[in-house]
Amino acid sequence: MSESIDAVDQIEDEAPPVFEEPPKPAVSATTTLPPIKAPPPHHGNPAENPFTSPVALNPLSNPFADSEQIGGSASAAVTPVLPVIGQGNFDANTVESIRQHKLAAIKQQQNRKSDAFGLTVEELAQICSFDLRTNPTQVEQLNTQYGGVEGVAILLRSDIEKGLRLKMKDHNTIATHNQTSLHRKGSTMQKDDDRSKRQSTAAKKSDKFDESSGGGASNMQAADAAKRTEVFGLNKIPPPRSDTILEMIWGTIVEDPILKILIVGAVLVLSLGTAMCPADGWLDGVVIVVAVVLVLSVTAGNDYSKDKKFKKLLLMQSDKKVKVIRGGKKDEISSWDILVGDIVEVSTGDEIPADGIFVSGNRLIIDESPLTGETIPVKKNPDAPFLFSGCQVSEGSGRILITGVGSNSSGGQIQELLNEAQNEETVLQMKLKVVAVLIGKIGVAAGIATFLGLTVRWAIAWARDEMIVSLSCGATVQTGTVYRMTLLAQYFVIGITVVVVAVPEGLPLAVTISLAFSMFKMIKENCFVRHLDASETMGEATCICTDKTGTLTENKMTVVKMHMAGRFYHGEGSNEPDAIKYAPEMVEDRLKNLLAEAICINSDCFIKVNESNGLDMFIGSATEGALLLFARKIGVQYDEVRKMVKKVDGGIWTFSSERKRMSTLIYPRAKTPSTSGKYRLHSKGASEIILSLCTHILVSGNVVQPLDAETIANIQHTIKLWASEGLRTIGLAYRNTEQLITNIDTGTAFNSNPEHDLVWIALMGIKDPLRKEVPGAVATCQKAGLTIRMVTGDNILTACKIARECGIMYGDGLALEGPIFRAMSIEEKIAVIPKLQVLARSSPSDKHTLVSLLKEMGEVVAVTGDGTNDAPALKEADVGFAMGISGTQIARNASDIVLLDDNFVSLVCAIRWGRNVLNSIRKFLQFQLGVNLVAIVLTFVGSVTVGESPLNTVQLLWVNLIMDSLGALALASDDPDDDILEHPPHARTASLLSPHMKEYIATQLIYQLICTLGLLLGIDQIYPPPVDLNIRSMHDISGNPSVRATSMVFTTFIFLQLSNEVMARQLNGELNVFAKFFRNKLFVIILVIILVVQVVCILWGNAFFGTCDLVWQEWVICLGLALGNMVFTVLCRLISKLWPKKHRRFHTKKTSPVGDEESPPEKLDSNGTLFRRRESIVVPKVRTMSMMSASRVTPTQPTAPENVEVAGAVRRSSIVSVGKAKSRWATVQAATHLIGHMQEVKKEEFVSTGPTPEFIDTWMRFRKDTKFGMKGSRRSLQH
């Protein structure tokens, strides 16, 4: 750009561009003041004279002290003494005079001592104090003691215009030093920070490069960065200290009263056993204690691993991208790499990354509610210059000098207190807690009953004097009482153990493991989960409201067409044969210069080279980036233009979703059209909106003509034509003015909407191709029972074009514009929403309204958003998705999940993993309930019938370990099934236990009890053991079951749980129980571990587990019964599938995603106004096109067309409309899905053609037979 403009200047012999700036007020941060006069005479108390007060006379704080007076060491020279808060003795002129002299003294001092920082961490915290932010004397002290923000920058060896003198590769050195500092402090934060390790390696390489190239200056810059980090700290908040495994074990014991009772019982058994038989009587008690500790250790290990993963997620979440000025160049870096002294740029939607002082800005308004709790916006300007980390930019833009980072910032200090790991309880956990409490009550009852049953038999035996007192250890008859007490203590411990086994402590653990597992898997697929419950909620989603740009499209925008001064121009990708191709000489210089201003100045975007691939990348809006690349193609360099053109302070009106445009006020330069006027306003935005604000058009050079109706019609026709081709159309315009429309001093606007009487410059057509993988992802979502709606701010024709390409718009679906949707009544919106597929030219309020109404209609809604104004809709949605690349920080903070690549396919990934979380929990639930019920019944029945528990305390604790910790780890870590998106979503109000699951649990209960009780009561009769009158066979003499029988029961029970765990992975009654068996390696490993440990327990752990060796025939019996479990279960499933059709239809209905509420909401059922008053649906008319049908290419007039009627339904979308307006969408979805399978209709055909009349009749009969429908449904369908 500079070369082309300079060439024109030389040809025309004109002077370089001159800015015609108006005179500025006397008091300004950038104004040169007259020489300071001598202080005025003061009569009275010397202490009241600001120029002779002790504060002023202090050589360290005297604003008039020169560098010689200040002198001293570097540290002494930079320790100013602040005046007493609240004096406020100086007027504005005096403060400015003092500031200028102080600034001069600081410059001289820092030039002499350039190797030291002029301020300490404590002094910076006192300057930028959050508690004193509203105190007016703080600003006075900033100016009088430190020379204002410029003086603070000098003291920090920075520059308010160029920032720190660091090269971008010095980020690596910073990260290396950060890592060293953290290890020196003993912090564990960097152990999980792989990013720092990679940067450390890169830093070493860059250092070698600097040495080889003799870069002494670069080494000095790297040393400066490292010193800043050492002196002022890192911009990271260390996570809270994690508990060790031992601390977790102790915490579990302290918090769980049942475990306390169990340990007390174990100690009692230990004491009585030792007293009865000192030689080995202690063994039973020690074994119980060791078993308890082992179970707690495994559980604590799982918790420790989970806690470590969440700490890593927390650290990842704190990393954000920020824009900085370093070495006079703009760049984007990680917020972790911010240093004290950096100049940071913020704009609408950003989060303040660290404490700082306002340097410059345009109507910068900050939301300080994260720190104050008050939602009142706070304007930031030279009179209120202090900004604090964690606050958010509500409006405007600005530059900040960073003064406090990390734990030394205000937000960091608060966050350090609150930065605990995520302990939020999800909806699924609350549901499972209800199940756990119910089972826990049953377990307590079973434990009490077991203890009472054993106690009764113990009392009867004592009364009959049937105790065996002749023991192998040589105890005499006098020890019989102690022995009886020991037995009673053991019975008590068994009763407590039954309670421990019965309480399903593994349910919350399974949820946590599944969520943590899915969260880290989702990160690999570009979904960052911010809230735990978002994963499981996404599995219940029935509707998605998605953006277009960047989500459905590639966000790789290219200007392919331009219309300017009555001529068409084209670039690559255009199909205009008669258009002129882009070239530097394609337009005359004056038009090119004006076009360069309109594109390069009225923009916040800049281009950066991607270090990984060497390609250009946009930092900022992709639309603006495309325009900058277009400028480069016509010979314009945007950075050179920005150096030559002067912006008016405060003259920026940023883009917003409501205004759909942005404007910048500049001082016009020479050799551009119509240089009359002191100021020029450049505007760009949505083409039809910019056109509506124009009254003239630039036709060539300096020729400007009024816009007539024919010209407007031609431009509108071009806009519609390009939009129908899927192009985004941007309008450029300007106007010259004599009136200053902003306040230069405060950066506030005299006119919040200055765009009027504009001159039309050009129409730009930008192509943003559809992502290749999106159509397949959309089809997958529709197959999964989800409705997708596009909500975009783009032109309705462009939106419909993209929606049709990706499959969102089909059948008789509707496309509306935001103004039309906004003008409808609530009843009309509810009537239209079921058929609404595209909402174009929408505002954030439209999106919020749509989401609210969808939720009222029973939908579980997922929403994508990227702008600050999308935050309310993201909060309102059940699951909010923010864009990781194009999204603002406010949008990310309001979201539940961040799409790291802004890709719709990643959203589909979130649905898959969300459903997988629920499936994993249901797998574990049916497994654990089977184990629980069998263990409880077996222990109780065995205790009552044979006089002792078939499973002793240690064995029950081993079962508890298998059932809770290992079972949760095995079943909660499954990947999603391939067909997980081929079923409708699970309704929120539906039970976690489906009929298939209940059948499976009943099957396990019956079969396992038959096997275990049969072995317990009949194995000695069927397969008598050899006679052995040692201690192990005393039970044979007493009539109780032999140790061999209990050992076989124990082994068989464990083997049965292995087969149970394998089959529990099938939720829908599949016959192939080994399907996808080896896909989950962790599952296989845990099964092998359990099997090996059980064999070891029997072969070498007899003393520990109270068992005996088994011969090979007994092993075969145990293993055969476990395999028989699989055969029995498959036969039961086969019988269920062969059940009569009528039963299966009723059965299927119950498994469909239908909640408890099968009737329409009360407010919709009381009267039929919404469905009978067809004539009341009146859609207002507007000038622009507002409504389209998916089956039409041309727009339709919004006059209540037939396709808006709710009741007229032959196609699938119409059936959906009836159901959605009358009842929950999930109900109708389930019905249509199921009947589609009944009639063997192919899913692809069903989606494309819709249901046939025979299908509708079948559906109506289904509704009637199953009491599924509502009154009048037949009349509605036949309307």
Secondary structure, 3 states (H helix, E strand, C coil): CHHHHHHHHHHHCCCCCCCCCCCCCCCCCCCCCCCCCCCCCCCCCHHHCCCCCHHHHCCCCCCCCCHHHHCCCHHHHCCCCCCCCCCCCCCHHHHHHHHHHHHHHHHHHHHHCCCCCCCCHHHHHHHCCCCCCCCHHHHHHHHHHHCHHHHHHHHCCCCCCCEECCCCCHHHHHHHHHHHHHHHHCCCHHHHCHHHHHHHHHHHHHHHHHHHCCCHHHHHHHHHHHHHHHHHCCCCCCCCCCCCHHHHHHHHHHHCHHHHHHHHHHHHHHHHHHHHCCCCCCHHHHHHHHHHHHHHHHHHHHHHHHHHHHHHHHHHHCCCEEEEEECCEEEEEEHHHCCCCCEEEEECCCECCCEEEEEEEEEEEEECHHHHCCCCCEEEECCECEECCCCEEEEEEEEEEEEECHHHCHHHHHHHHHCCCCCCCCHHHHHHHHHHHHHHHHHHHHHHHHHHHHHHHHHHHHHCCCCCCCCCCCCCHHHHHHHHHHHHHHHHHHHHHHHHHHCCCHHHHHHHHHHHHHHHHHHHCCEEECCHHHHHHHCCCCEEEECCCCCCECCCCEEEEEEECCEEEECCCCCCCCCEECCCCCCCHHHHHHHHHHHHHCCCCEEEECCCCCCEEEECCHHHHHHHHHHHHCCCCHHHHHHHCEEEEEEEECCCCCCCEEEEEEECCCCCCCCCCCEEEEEEEEHHHHHHCEEEEEEECCEEEECCHHHHHHHHHHHHHHHHCCEEEEEEEEEEECCCCEECCCCEECCCCCCCCEEEEEEEEEECCECCCHHHHHHHHHHCCCEEEEECCCCHHHHHHHHHHHCCCCCCCEEEEHHHHHHCCHHHHHHHHHHEEEEECCCHHHHHHHHHHHHHCCCCEEEEECCHHHHHHHHHCCEEEEECCCCCHHHHHHCCEEECCCCHHHHHHHHHHHHHHHHHHHHHHHHHHHHHHHHHHHHHHHHHHHCCCCCCHHHHHHHHHHHHHHHHHHHCCCCCCCCCCCCCCCCCCCCCCCHHHHHHHHHHHHHHHHHHHHHHHHHHHHCCCCCCCCHHHHHHHHCCCCHHHHHHHHHHHHHHHHHHHHHCCCCCCCCCCCCCCCCCHHHHHHHHHHHHHHHHHHHHCHHHHCCCCCCHHHHHHHHHHHHHHHHHHHHHHHHHHCCCHHHHHHHHHHHCCCCCCCCCCHHHHCCCHHHHCHHHCCCCCCCCCCEEECCCCCCECCCCCHHHCCCCCCCHHHHHHHHHHHCCHHHHHHHHHHHHHHCCCCHHHHHHHCCCHHHHHHHHHHHHHCCCCCCCHHHHHCC
